[in-house]
Amino acid sequence: MKKIAVLLFLFNALIAFAQKEVTGVVKDNTGNPLPGVNIVEKGTTNGVTTDIEGFYKIKVQEGASLVYSYVGYNTITRLANATTIDVSLSEEGGQNLDEVVVTGSRTAARSNTTTALPIDVLSSKDLTSTGQASFDKALQYKIPSFNTVQTPVNDATSLLDPYEIRNMGPSRTLILINGKRKNLSSLLYVQTSPGRGETGADISAIPTDAIERVEILRDGASAQYGSDAIAGVMNIILKKNRTDSAVTLRSGITSEGDGEMLGVSLNSGTTVGEKGFLNYTIDFSKVSLANRPGTVDAEGDAGDFGANIADVQSFLNRRPDAGNVNGSPETAAAKFLINGGSPISENTDLYYNAAYVYKKVNSFANYRTPYWRPLDPANPYLNDFFGNGDDSNPSYDGYAPTFEGELNDYNATLGFKNVKNGWNTDGSLTVGGNKQTYTVNNSVNRSDLVDADGNNIYLENSPISFKPGGTSFNHVVGNIDISRIVSDQISIGFGTEFRTENFSVIEGDKASWDGTGADSFAGNRPENSGKWNRYNVGVYLDVAFDITKDFLINGTVRHEEYSDFGGATVWKASTRYKFLEDKITLRGSISTGFRAPTLHQIYTQKSQYSFVPGEGIQVSGIINNVSPQARKLGVNQLQPEKSTNITVGLGAKPFKNFNITLDYYNIKIEDRVTLGDRRYEVITPADPAQPSEVIGNVAYFSNAFDSRTTGLDVVTGYSNIGIGEGKLGFNLSGNITFENKRISGMKNNSSFSDILNSLAFTSRPNTKWIFGANYDIGKFGFSLNNTYFGKSTFNQDGLVSNEVRDTDGNLVRNPDGSGETLRDDNQPNLKTQFLAKIVTDLGVNFTATEKLTISLNVNNLFNVLPEWKFVAENAAGSALLADPAQVKAQSNLITFNQRYSRMTYDGSHFSQLGTMFNLSLNYKF
């Protein structure tokens, strides 16, 4: 036995002596490291994977060969005849690096021609080539299914504009940074404009120069990523460069000579230790006011405010725009971001990123004209506040309240990745928050409240500067994700997520909310302010099975438990089949999803000023679903939305430089959460001897109905066409909406008028196409981009409608039991239709030296502006449109007497203030 033991020892020693250690780095053909590459000793099960920096270490037998494989790349074999072997992998079929995506599956990364899901990939160069000042506006002119528009009446929405994918609202698109959930904004959109009742992450806060690429998954992904991913997922991948540095100076101005933009950003990187990296971005920008008011109609204003027409005309002769300031507000922003990683052991890497953004916005409320807020014996103090204070010779001419918003947004992630025995483990902790606070200046509290001695508390004693409060939101997210490529055919992923969320409504100072509050923007009242929180835990399992090298199936199941509404289980199945030597790909998916109502939607309760056509500015309110008033009105508490997503697509790459994808989608949402109509609510007690309780003119959130959205996405490109000494490339992409509508009756006693229906379903373009051409020759690069915005329609507040309302102004339901609104076809019914337009952008890049690049962008080259017309929806409406006087009256109603003639008071289908000239200098060092 001893001899056998000695022989075994000598044999093992010989084997160990015969082994050698091989290290190296695996990169793609552009020099970027590739994490997760499989390296296997040929003919054995001995293998490792590369870390985040593409580094690997493996012990092999003398004379062994190493096989390097990575999904989407060609597999290569190298003889292990050295202790250091660095390898470069090339993409299958000559694909570009930015075609390899990590979004859409929790297992192995794949190229976007081999995924079972439609994914757009935009590089940093794609984003900067648009010449747009912010990330969200750049996406507007690169992704057809992505839409954002600046709201005509800004208030708090001046801090960030609502955006959406596939007309689903910002609440239904999940934003990730390096694969980790970004925090929501604290803002809830409550204006009568697209995005009403929604909230979303502030993507405009992300500095464009910090982005390596953006992966946009156009498919429901609740099973993979959790709530908010009904419409899709946007994964923002940050730069990892550690050696190069670049500073960019940006400037711009509109053709009207305003809206000046000046910005400077620095992106740089450094090595941390031997193999770690740190990339950082600092970005400062300032955009000046661009004012585009309309010429106000005197008759309309006199009628709205009950003023003498001569007084109105006298004022408008001096100020044809009635003193209004609307367009694009003054904005200043400071953005800081870092992204880094370092190996902490042989198998484990540490990674981290953090960002902080400060934004200050100055905008204006509607100008309070002297016939709107008249100077008379009842209001002599207005001359002291806004005139010269001389009672014998007053100079009072109205006043313009300002709205000033400050935004602080932050997010940070710390995590580690470990590779051991083929298992990839990713653990992380993410924190993020958004806080918005407001200031109203040049305003007044007009309440006639008196103290115990009978003296006015406000009026002549009112302050003229107010702090209306604000909102804040933050979350803490913990993730553990584990994956492994089990074999050449099977890869699995599973994990868990824990998330806590906190939402606060910050109380305003008393003068901002007491009585009627600050004129233009009343503050948050104490009873409407507070802090609320919840938590949830989710687990998921994802399995991908390559039945053959061409046929893939992928399945995911997820369960979430929320502290405030219970559990939800969702699933997803997808497949892809390639044929004709990978030139044609068929793909499809079906999934269920869910979206938890945001804390904002559950707890927001407030009073707000808004323009009511024909009645001027009125105060209305939102009551939340857990308030005593909601209980008295029988309003049900909110439940999560449920969805079913079906996608069927075709991809083709018949030759190296040409590709095309077509993807049909069908999204059904059940129990959709919406902010309903304002209704005048009165509670009548059972005892007739008791007085009725007036709740007032209020709106509230409810699970109001089911909806369906169907459409087609098209993406195609043809590159590297030799023309003379240069290379020409074309790209064409589009989104066509076939159906976007409510498919059920109203639920939970909800009220949803034509106005809200159009904001939810028809206010975005029914189709959008982007056609671009790029030509590179020598040191010059030219780009021409044409964005086609299709028709969109609005049923504006105040526009004539055949919806029947009672004496309190509430919609009357049809007695047939359908829950639909009762209509009177003898009454005219109108809508506005924004006409299809093409916006053309021209870009010229000049590489002056190896380090200096000069770029000129002319956005909206032909000065195309939104244009709308009235459309009759019945015979009575057609008769109205035959009468110019009535047409003028209707036009005044929806533009606040032409103050917002360019886009109407409720919005537009795209934002343009005219031609914009942008010049940037990029210097690398």
MIGUVO-851802 format. One record per residue (C-alpha): residue in three letters; x, y, z. Coordinates in steps of 0.5 Angstrom, whole numbers, padded with zeros to 4 digits, always signed. Example, Ala and Ser with C-alpha at 12.3 -4.5 7.8 and 13.67 -1.06 7.14 Angstrom:
ALA+0025-0009+0016SER+0027-0002+0014
# end
This chain:
MET+0000+0000+0000LYS+0006+0005+0002LYS+0009+0003-0005ILE+0002+0005-0009ALA+0002+0011-0005VAL+0009+0013-0006LEU+0007+0012-0014LEU+0001+0016-0014PHE+0004+0022-0010LEU+0010+0022-0016PHE+0005+0021-0021ASN+0001+0027-0019ALA+0007+0031-0018LEU+0009+0029-0025ILE+0002+0032-0027ALA+0003+0038-0023PHE+0010+0039-0026ALA+0008+0038-0033GLN+0002+0043-0032LYS+0004+0051-0034GLU+0000+0057-0032VAL-0002+0061-0038THR-0005+0068-0037GLY-0007+0074-0042VAL-0012+0079-0045VAL-0018+0078-0050LYS-0020+0084-0054ASP-0025+0085-0060ASN-0022+0087-0066THR-0022+0095-0064GLY-0018+0094-0058ASN-0023+0094-0053PRO-0023+0088-0047LEU-0028+0083-0048PRO-0031+0080-0041GLY-0034+0073-0040VAL-0030+0070-0046ASN-0030+0062-0045ILE-0023+0059-0045VAL-0023+0052-0045GLU-0017+0047-0045LYS-0019+0043-0052GLY-0021+0036-0050THR-0022+0037-0043THR-0027+0041-0038ASN-0022+0045-0035GLY-0024+0052-0037VAL-0025+0059-0034THR-0028+0066-0037THR-0025+0073-0038ASP-0026+0078-0032ILE-0029+0085-0033GLU-0022+0087-0036GLY-0022+0081-0041PHE-0016+0078-0037TYR-0016+0071-0036LYS-0011+0066-0032ILE-0011+0058-0033LYS-0007+0052-0032VAL-0006+0047-0037GLN-0002+0041-0039GLU+0004+0042-0044GLY+0002+0042-0051ALA-0005+0043-0050SER-0009+0048-0054LEU-0014+0053-0052VAL-0021+0055-0055TYR-0023+0062-0054SER-0031+0063-0055TYR-0036+0068-0054VAL-0043+0069-0057GLY-0043+0073-0063TYR-0036+0072-0065ASN-0032+0067-0068THR-0029+0062-0064ILE-0021+0061-0065THR-0016+0056-0062ARG-0009+0057-0060LEU-0003+0053-0058ALA-0001+0054-0051ASN+0006+0055-0052ALA+0007+0061-0048THR+0006+0063-0041THR+0002+0070-0044ILE-0003+0069-0050ASP-0007+0075-0052VAL-0012+0074-0057SER-0017+0078-0061LEU-0023+0076-0063SER-0027+0078-0069GLU-0035+0079-0070GLU-0039+0073-0074GLY-0040+0076-0081GLY-0036+0082-0080GLN-0041+0085-0075ASN-0039+0092-0071LEU-0038+0091-0064ASP-0044+0096-0062GLU-0048+0090-0064VAL-0046+0086-0058VAL-0052+0087-0053VAL-0052+0085-0046THR-0060+0088-0045GLY-0066+0083-0046SER-0063+0077-0043ARG-0060+0075-0036THR-0056+0070-0039ALA-0050+0070-0044ALA-0049+0077-0048ARG-0051+0076-0056SER-0051+0080-0062ASN-0057+0084-0064THR-0058+0079-0070THR-0058+0073-0066THR-0062+0076-0060ALA-0070+0073-0060LEU-0072+0081-0058PRO-0071+0087-0062ILE-0066+0092-0059ASP-0063+0098-0062VAL-0056+0100-0060LEU-0053+0107-0061SER-0046+0109-0060SER-0043+0115-0057LYS-0042+0118-0064ASP-0049+0117-0066LEU-0052+0121-0060THR-0047+0127-0061SER-0048+0127-0068THR-0055+0130-0067GLY-0052+0136-0064GLN-0058+0136-0059ALA-0056+0139-0052SER-0059+0133-0048PHE-0059+0126-0048ASP-0067+0125-0049LYS-0067+0130-0055ALA-0062+0126-0058LEU-0066+0120-0058GLN-0072+0124-0061TYR-0068+0124-0067LYS-0065+0117-0067ILE-0070+0112-0065PRO-0077+0112-0068SER-0081+0109-0063PHE-0078+0114-0058ASN-0082+0121-0057THR-0081+0127-0052VAL-0084+0134-0053GLN-0083+0140-0049THR-0090+0142-0045PRO-0093+0149-0047VAL-0094+0151-0040ASN-0088+0149-0036ASP-0089+0150-0029ALA-0085+0144-0026THR-0085+0140-0032SER-0080+0145-0034LEU-0075+0141-0031LEU-0076+0135-0035ASP-0080+0133-0041PRO-0084+0127-0041TYR-0082+0122-0046GLU-0084+0115-0048ILE-0083+0109-0052ARG-0089+0106-0057ASN-0094+0111-0054MET-0094+0108-0047GLY-0092+0114-0043PRO-0086+0115-0039SER-0088+0110-0033ARG-0088+0104-0037THR-0080+0104-0040LEU-0075+0102-0035ILE-0068+0106-0035LEU-0062+0102-0033ILE-0055+0105-0032ASN-0050+0099-0033GLY-0055+0094-0032LYS-0058+0097-0026ARG-0064+0101-0024LYS-0064+0108-0025ASN-0068+0112-0020LEU-0075+0115-0022SER-0076+0123-0022SER-0080+0126-0016LEU-0084+0129-0021LEU-0091+0127-0023TYR-0094+0130-0029VAL-0101+0133-0028GLN-0101+0139-0033THR-0106+0137-0039SER-0101+0135-0044PRO-0098+0129-0046GLY-0095+0125-0041ARG-0101+0127-0036GLY-0101+0123-0030GLU-0094+0119-0031THR-0087+0120-0028GLY-0081+0117-0030ALA-0073+0117-0029ASP-0070+0124-0031ILE-0066+0121-0037SER-0064+0129-0039ALA-0060+0129-0033ILE-0055+0124-0036PRO-0049+0127-0039THR-0048+0125-0047ASP-0040+0125-0046ALA-0040+0119-0041ILE-0044+0114-0045GLU-0041+0109-0049ARG-0047+0106-0052VAL-0055+0106-0051GLU-0058+0099-0052ILE-0066+0100-0052LEU-0070+0094-0052ARG-0077+0095-0055ASP-0081+0089-0052GLY-0084+0088-0045ALA-0079+0086-0040SER-0082+0085-0033ALA-0080+0078-0033GLN-0073+0080-0033TYR-0072+0086-0030GLY-0079+0088-0026SER-0084+0093-0026ASP-0084+0099-0030ALA-0081+0095-0036ILE-0088+0094-0040ALA-0086+0098-0046GLY-0079+0096-0046VAL-0072+0098-0043MET-0067+0103-0044ASN-0060+0101-0042ILE-0054+0106-0041ILE-0047+0103-0042LEU-0042+0108-0039LYS-0035+0109-0042LYS-0029+0105-0039ASN-0024+0108-0043ARG-0018+0109-0038THR-0012+0113-0043ASP-0015+0118-0047SER-0018+0125-0045ALA-0022+0130-0049VAL-0025+0136-0047THR-0031+0139-0051LEU-0034+0146-0052ARG-0041+0147-0055SER-0045+0153-0057GLY-0051+0154-0060ILE-0056+0160-0062THR-0063+0160-0066SER-0064+0163-0072GLU-0069+0168-0068GLY-0062+0170-0064ASP-0064+0167-0058GLY-0064+0161-0054GLU-0056+0161-0054MET-0053+0155-0051LEU-0046+0154-0048GLY-0043+0148-0045VAL-0036+0145-0044SER-0035+0138-0042LEU-0029+0134-0040ASN-0029+0126-0041SER-0022+0123-0038GLY-0020+0116-0035THR-0014+0114-0031THR-0011+0107-0029VAL-0013+0105-0022GLY-0007+0100-0019GLU-0005+0095-0024LYS-0011+0093-0028GLY-0017+0098-0025PHE-0020+0104-0029LEU-0023+0110-0027ASN-0027+0114-0032TYR-0030+0121-0031THR-0034+0126-0034ILE-0035+0133-0032ASP-0041+0137-0036PHE-0043+0145-0035SER-0048+0148-0039LYS-0053+0154-0040VAL-0058+0155-0045SER-0062+0162-0045LEU-0069+0163-0046ALA-0072+0162-0053ASN-0079+0166-0053ARG-0084+0165-0058PRO-0091+0168-0056GLY-0097+0169-0060THR-0100+0175-0062VAL-0106+0176-0057ASP-0113+0177-0059ALA-0117+0183-0056GLU-0124+0180-0057GLY-0122+0173-0054ASP-0118+0176-0048ALA-0124+0181-0046GLY-0129+0176-0046ASP-0125+0171-0042PHE-0124+0177-0037GLY-0130+0181-0037ALA-0126+0187-0039ASN-0127+0193-0043ILE-0125+0192-0050ALA-0122+0199-0050ASP-0117+0197-0044VAL-0115+0191-0047GLN-0114+0194-0054SER-0110+0199-0051PHE-0105+0194-0047LEU-0104+0190-0053ASN-0102+0196-0057ARG-0096+0196-0052ARG-0095+0189-0051PRO-0098+0185-0057ASP-0096+0178-0054ALA-0100+0180-0047GLY-0093+0180-0044ASN-0093+0173-0044VAL-0086+0169-0044ASN-0087+0162-0047GLY-0082+0157-0051SER-0076+0154-0048PRO-0074+0156-0041GLU-0067+0159-0039THR-0063+0152-0036ALA-0057+0152-0033ALA-0054+0145-0031ALA-0048+0142-0028LYS-0047+0134-0029PHE-0041+0130-0025LEU-0041+0122-0027ILE-0035+0117-0025ASN-0035+0110-0028GLY-0030+0105-0025GLY-0027+0098-0024SER-0021+0094-0021PRO-0020+0087-0020ILE-0019+0085-0012SER-0017+0078-0013GLU-0016+0073-0018ASN-0023+0071-0020THR-0027+0078-0017ASP-0027+0085-0020LEU-0030+0091-0016TYR-0034+0096-0020TYR-0037+0102-0019ASN-0041+0108-0022ALA-0044+0115-0019ALA-0047+0121-0022TYR-0050+0128-0019VAL-0053+0133-0023TYR-0056+0140-0021LYS-0060+0143-0025LYS-0063+0150-0025VAL-0069+0153-0029ASN-0072+0159-0030SER-0079+0160-0033PHE-0085+0164-0033ALA-0093+0164-0031ASN-0098+0167-0036TYR-0097+0174-0035ARG-0102+0178-0031THR-0105+0183-0035PRO-0108+0190-0032TYR-0115+0188-0034TRP-0114+0181-0031ARG-0111+0183-0024PRO-0114+0190-0025LEU-0111+0196-0021ASP-0117+0199-0017PRO-0119+0201-0010ALA-0120+0194-0008ASN-0112+0193-0010PRO-0108+0199-0009TYR-0102+0195-0007LEU-0101+0192-0014ASN-0098+0199-0016ASP-0093+0199-0010PHE-0091+0191-0011PHE-0091+0192-0019GLY-0091+0199-0021ASN-0088+0205-0018GLY-0091+0206-0012ASP-0094+0213-0014ASP-0101+0213-0012SER-0102+0220-0016ASN-0099+0217-0022PRO-0099+0209-0022SER-0095+0206-0027TYR-0098+0199-0026ASP-0098+0195-0032GLY-0099+0188-0029TYR-0094+0183-0027ALA-0091+0176-0029PRO-0090+0171-0024THR-0084+0167-0025PHE-0083+0160-0024GLU-0076+0157-0021GLY-0074+0150-0020GLU-0068+0147-0018LEU-0067+0139-0019ASN-0062+0135-0015ASP-0061+0128-0018TYR-0056+0123-0016ASN-0055+0115-0017ALA-0049+0111-0015THR-0048+0103-0015LEU-0042+0099-0012GLY-0042+0092-0014PHE-0037+0086-0015LYS-0037+0080-0020ASN-0034+0074-0019VAL-0032+0068-0024LYS-0031+0061-0021ASN-0032+0054-0024GLY-0036+0057-0030TRP-0041+0061-0025ASN-0041+0068-0026THR-0044+0072-0020ASP-0046+0079-0020GLY-0048+0083-0013SER-0049+0090-0013LEU-0052+0096-0008THR-0055+0102-0012VAL-0058+0108-0009GLY-0061+0114-0013GLY-0065+0120-0011ASN-0069+0126-0014LYS-0071+0132-0011GLN-0074+0138-0014THR-0076+0145-0010TYR-0079+0151-0013THR-0079+0158-0012VAL-0085+0163-0014ASN-0082+0170-0015ASN-0086+0177-0017SER-0093+0174-0015VAL-0097+0176-0009ASN-0102+0172-0005ARG-0109+0175-0006SER-0113+0172-0001ASP-0117+0177+0003LEU-0116+0173+0010VAL-0116+0177+0016ASP-0113+0176+0023ALA-0116+0177+0030ASP-0116+0185+0030GLY-0119+0185+0023ASN-0113+0187+0019ASN-0111+0184+0012ILE-0106+0178+0013TYR-0104+0178+0005LEU-0106+0183+0000GLU-0102+0189+0001ASN-0098+0185+0007SER-0097+0179+0002PRO-0090+0177+0001ILE-0088+0177-0007SER-0083+0171-0006PHE-0086+0164-0004LYS-0083+0157-0003PRO-0088+0153-0005GLY-0084+0147-0003GLY-0083+0141-0008THR-0082+0133-0008SER-0077+0128-0007PHE-0076+0121-0009ASN-0070+0116-0007HIS-0069+0108-0007VAL-0064+0103-0005VAL-0064+0097-0009GLY-0060+0091-0008ASN-0058+0085-0013ILE-0055+0078-0014ASP-0055+0076-0021ILE-0052+0069-0022SER-0051+0066-0029ARG-0047+0060-0033ILE-0046+0057-0040VAL-0048+0050-0038SER-0046+0047-0044ASP-0045+0049-0052GLN-0053+0049-0052ILE-0055+0051-0045SER-0054+0058-0041ILE-0058+0060-0035GLY-0059+0066-0030PHE-0062+0067-0024GLY-0062+0072-0018THR-0066+0077-0013GLU-0067+0084-0012PHE-0069+0088-0006ARG-0072+0095-0007THR-0074+0100-0002GLU-0077+0107-0005ASN-0079+0113-0001PHE-0083+0119-0004SER-0084+0126+0000VAL-0088+0132-0002ILE-0085+0138+0001GLU-0089+0143+0005GLY-0089+0150+0002ASP-0088+0156+0007LYS-0095+0158+0009ALA-0096+0164+0005SER-0095+0160-0001TRP-0101+0156+0000ASP-0106+0159+0005GLY-0112+0162+0002THR-0111+0162-0005GLY-0104+0161-0004ALA-0099+0164-0009ASP-0102+0167-0015SER-0100+0162-0021PHE-0097+0156-0017ALA-0100+0155-0010GLY-0095+0151-0005ASN-0096+0144-0002ARG-0101+0145+0004PRO-0099+0141+0010GLU-0105+0136+0010ASN-0102+0134+0003SER-0095+0134+0005GLY-0091+0128+0008LYS-0087+0122+0007TRP-0089+0115+0004ASN-0085+0109+0003ARG-0085+0101+0001TYR-0081+0095-0001ASN-0081+0089-0005VAL-0077+0083-0006GLY-0077+0080-0013VAL-0074+0073-0016TYR-0073+0071-0023LEU-0070+0065-0027ASP-0068+0065-0034VAL-0066+0059-0039ALA-0063+0060-0046PHE-0063+0053-0050ASP-0060+0053-0057ILE-0063+0047-0059THR-0058+0048-0065LYS-0054+0053-0067ASP-0059+0056-0071PHE-0065+0055-0067LEU-0066+0059-0060ILE-0071+0059-0054ASN-0071+0063-0048GLY-0076+0063-0042THR-0076+0067-0036VAL-0080+0067-0030ARG-0081+0072-0024HIS-0084+0073-0018GLU-0085+0080-0014GLU-0088+0081-0007TYR-0090+0089-0005SER-0091+0091+0001ASP-0097+0095-0001PHE-0101+0091-0006GLY-0098+0084-0005GLY-0095+0079-0010ALA-0095+0078-0018THR-0092+0073-0022VAL-0090+0074-0030TRP-0086+0070-0035LYS-0083+0071-0042ALA-0082+0066-0048SER-0078+0068-0054THR-0075+0064-0060ARG-0070+0066-0066TYR-0069+0061-0072LYS-0063+0063-0077PHE-0063+0060-0084LEU-0059+0061-0090GLU-0052+0062-0087ASP-0055+0067-0082LYS-0057+0071-0087ILE-0065+0071-0085THR-0067+0071-0078LEU-0074+0070-0075ARG-0076+0072-0068GLY-0082+0072-0063SER-0084+0073-0056ILE-0090+0073-0052SER-0090+0075-0044THR-0094+0078-0039GLY-0092+0084-0035PHE-0094+0088-0029ARG-0093+0095-0027ALA-0094+0097-0020PRO-0097+0104-0019THR-0092+0109-0017LEU-0092+0112-0010HIS-0093+0119-0013GLN-0099+0116-0016ILE-0102+0113-0010TYR-0100+0119-0005THR-0100+0126-0009GLN-0105+0130-0007LYS-0105+0138-0009SER-0109+0144-0011GLN-0106+0147-0018TYR-0108+0153-0022SER-0110+0151-0029PHE-0113+0155-0035VAL-0120+0153-0036PRO-0122+0156-0043GLY-0127+0161-0043GLU-0126+0162-0035GLY-0119+0164-0035ILE-0115+0161-0029GLN-0118+0156-0024VAL-0116+0152-0018SER-0117+0145-0018GLY-0115+0139-0014ILE-0112+0132-0014ILE-0114+0127-0009ASN-0110+0121-0007ASN-0113+0114-0007VAL-0112+0113+0001SER-0115+0120+0003PRO-0121+0121+0007GLN-0125+0124+0001ALA-0123+0119-0003ARG-0126+0114+0001LYS-0132+0118+0002LEU-0133+0118-0006GLY-0132+0111-0006VAL-0125+0111-0010ASN-0122+0104-0010GLN-0115+0104-0008LEU-0110+0103-0014GLN-0108+0096-0016PRO-0102+0094-0021GLU-0103+0094-0028LYS-0102+0088-0032SER-0100+0087-0039THR-0099+0082-0045ASN-0094+0083-0050ILE-0093+0079-0057THR-0087+0081-0061VAL-0086+0078-0068GLY-0080+0080-0072LEU-0076+0078-0078GLY-0068+0080-0079ALA-0064+0080-0085LYS-0057+0081-0087PRO-0056+0079-0094PHE-0049+0081-0095LYS-0044+0085-0090ASN-0046+0092-0091PHE-0054+0091-0091ASN-0059+0089-0086ILE-0066+0090-0084THR-0071+0088-0078LEU-0078+0088-0078ASP-0082+0087-0072TYR-0089+0087-0070TYR-0092+0089-0063ASN-0098+0088-0060ILE-0099+0090-0052LYS-0105+0089-0048ILE-0105+0093-0041GLU-0111+0091-0036ASP-0113+0096-0031ARG-0109+0102-0034VAL-0107+0107-0028THR-0110+0114-0031LEU-0111+0121-0028GLY-0118+0122-0029ASP-0122+0128-0031ARG-0124+0134-0026ARG-0130+0133-0023TYR-0135+0137-0019GLU-0136+0132-0013VAL-0141+0133-0007ILE-0143+0128-0002THR-0150+0128+0000PRO-0151+0125+0007ALA-0157+0120+0008ASP-0160+0124+0013PRO-0163+0130+0009ALA-0163+0135+0015GLN-0155+0134+0015PRO-0151+0139+0010SER-0148+0136+0004GLU-0140+0136+0004VAL-0137+0140-0002ILE-0131+0136-0004GLY-0130+0141-0010ASN-0127+0140-0017VAL-0122+0135-0017ALA-0119+0129-0020TYR-0116+0122-0018PHE-0112+0116-0020SER-0116+0110-0022ASN-0115+0103-0025ALA-0119+0106-0031PHE-0119+0101-0037ASP-0116+0096-0041SER-0112+0099-0047ARG-0108+0096-0053THR-0103+0098-0057THR-0100+0095-0064GLY-0095+0097-0069LEU-0089+0096-0073ASP-0082+0098-0072VAL-0077+0098-0078VAL-0070+0099-0078THR-0065+0098-0084GLY-0058+0100-0086TYR-0053+0100-0092SER-0046+0102-0090ASN-0039+0103-0093ILE-0041+0104-0101GLY-0035+0107-0104ILE-0037+0114-0108GLY-0030+0117-0110GLU-0025+0117-0105GLY-0030+0117-0099LYS-0035+0112-0096LEU-0043+0113-0096GLY-0048+0110-0092PHE-0056+0110-0091ASN-0060+0109-0085LEU-0068+0108-0085SER-0072+0107-0079GLY-0079+0108-0077ASN-0085+0106-0073ILE-0092+0106-0075THR-0098+0105-0070PHE-0103+0101-0072GLU-0108+0101-0066ASN-0107+0105-0060LYS-0114+0106-0056ARG-0118+0104-0050ILE-0121+0097-0051SER-0126+0096-0045GLY-0131+0100-0042MET-0129+0105-0036LYS-0128+0101-0029ASN-0128+0104-0022ASN-0133+0109-0024SER-0127+0113-0027SER-0128+0119-0032PHE-0124+0119-0038SER-0126+0125-0043ASP-0124+0126-0050ILE-0119+0130-0048LEU-0115+0125-0044ASN-0117+0120-0049SER-0113+0124-0054LEU-0107+0125-0049ALA-0106+0118-0048PHE-0107+0115-0055THR-0107+0120-0060SER-0102+0126-0058ARG-0096+0123-0061PRO-0095+0122-0068ASN-0098+0116-0071THR-0092+0114-0075LYS-0085+0117-0075TRP-0079+0116-0080ILE-0072+0117-0079PHE-0068+0117-0086GLY-0060+0119-0085ALA-0054+0119-0090ASN-0047+0119-0088TYR-0041+0121-0092ASP-0034+0121-0090ILE-0028+0123-0094GLY-0021+0125-0092LYS-0022+0129-0086PHE-0029+0131-0087GLY-0035+0127-0085PHE-0042+0130-0087SER-0049+0127-0085LEU-0056+0129-0087ASN-0062+0127-0082ASN-0069+0127-0084THR-0074+0126-0079TYR-0082+0125-0081PHE-0087+0126-0075GLY-0093+0124-0077LYS-0100+0126-0076SER-0103+0127-0068THR-0109+0129-0066PHE-0112+0133-0060ASN-0119+0134-0057GLN-0117+0140-0053ASP-0120+0142-0046GLY-0125+0147-0048LEU-0126+0145-0055VAL-0133+0144-0057SER-0135+0137-0056ASN-0142+0133-0056GLU-0140+0130-0050VAL-0146+0131-0045ARG-0144+0134-0038ASP-0149+0136-0033THR-0150+0142-0029ASP-0144+0141-0025GLY-0140+0140-0032ASN-0139+0132-0030LEU-0139+0127-0036VAL-0146+0124-0036ARG-0146+0116-0038ASN-0150+0113-0043PRO-0156+0110-0040ASP-0155+0103-0044GLY-0150+0101-0038SER-0144+0101-0043GLY-0140+0106-0038GLU-0139+0110-0044THR-0140+0118-0045LEU-0147+0120-0047ARG-0147+0124-0053ASP-0151+0129-0057ASP-0150+0129-0064ASN-0154+0135-0065GLN-0148+0139-0062PRO-0141+0140-0066ASN-0135+0136-0064LEU-0128+0138-0066LYS-0121+0136-0065THR-0115+0139-0068GLN-0110+0135-0072PHE-0102+0137-0073LEU-0100+0136-0080ALA-0094+0131-0082LYS-0088+0135-0082ILE-0081+0133-0084VAL-0075+0136-0080THR-0068+0136-0083ASP-0061+0136-0079LEU-0055+0137-0083GLY-0048+0136-0080VAL-0041+0137-0082ASN-0035+0134-0078PHE-0028+0136-0080THR-0022+0133-0077ALA-0017+0139-0077THR-0011+0135-0073GLU-0011+0128-0070LYS-0013+0131-0064LEU-0018+0137-0066THR-0025+0136-0069ILE-0029+0141-0071SER-0037+0140-0071LEU-0042+0144-0074ASN-0050+0142-0074VAL-0056+0146-0077ASN-0062+0143-0073ASN-0068+0144-0077LEU-0065+0147-0083PHE-0071+0149-0086ASN-0074+0152-0080VAL-0080+0147-0080LEU-0085+0149-0075PRO-0091+0145-0072GLU-0098+0147-0076TRP-0105+0145-0074LYS-0112+0145-0077PHE-0119+0144-0074VAL-0122+0137-0076ALA-0130+0136-0075GLU-0132+0129-0072ASN-0139+0130-0074ALA-0144+0134-0079ALA-0145+0139-0073GLY-0138+0140-0073SER-0137+0141-0080ALA-0143+0147-0080LEU-0139+0150-0075LEU-0132+0150-0079ALA-0136+0154-0084ASP-0137+0160-0080PRO-0130+0164-0079ALA-0133+0167-0073GLN-0134+0161-0069VAL-0127+0158-0072LYS-0124+0164-0069ALA-0127+0163-0062GLN-0125+0156-0062SER-0118+0157-0064ASN-0118+0162-0058LEU-0121+0157-0053ILE-0115+0152-0055THR-0109+0157-0055PHE-0111+0162-0049ASN-0113+0167-0054GLN-0107+0166-0059ARG-0102+0166-0053TYR-0100+0159-0055SER-0102+0159-0063ARG-0096+0155-0065MET-0097+0149-0061THR-0104+0150-0057TYR-0105+0150-0050ASP-0105+0142-0049GLY-0099+0141-0053SER-0096+0139-0060HIS-0093+0133-0063PHE-0086+0135-0064SER-0082+0141-0061GLN-0079+0146-0065LEU-0077+0154-0064GLY-0074+0155-0071THR-0067+0153-0074MET-0062+0152-0069PHE-0054+0153-0070ASN-0049+0149-0066LEU-0042+0149-0066SER-0037+0144-0062LEU-0030+0143-0061ASN-0027+0137-0059TYR-0020+0136-0057LYS-0016+0130-0055PHE-0010+0130-0050
# end
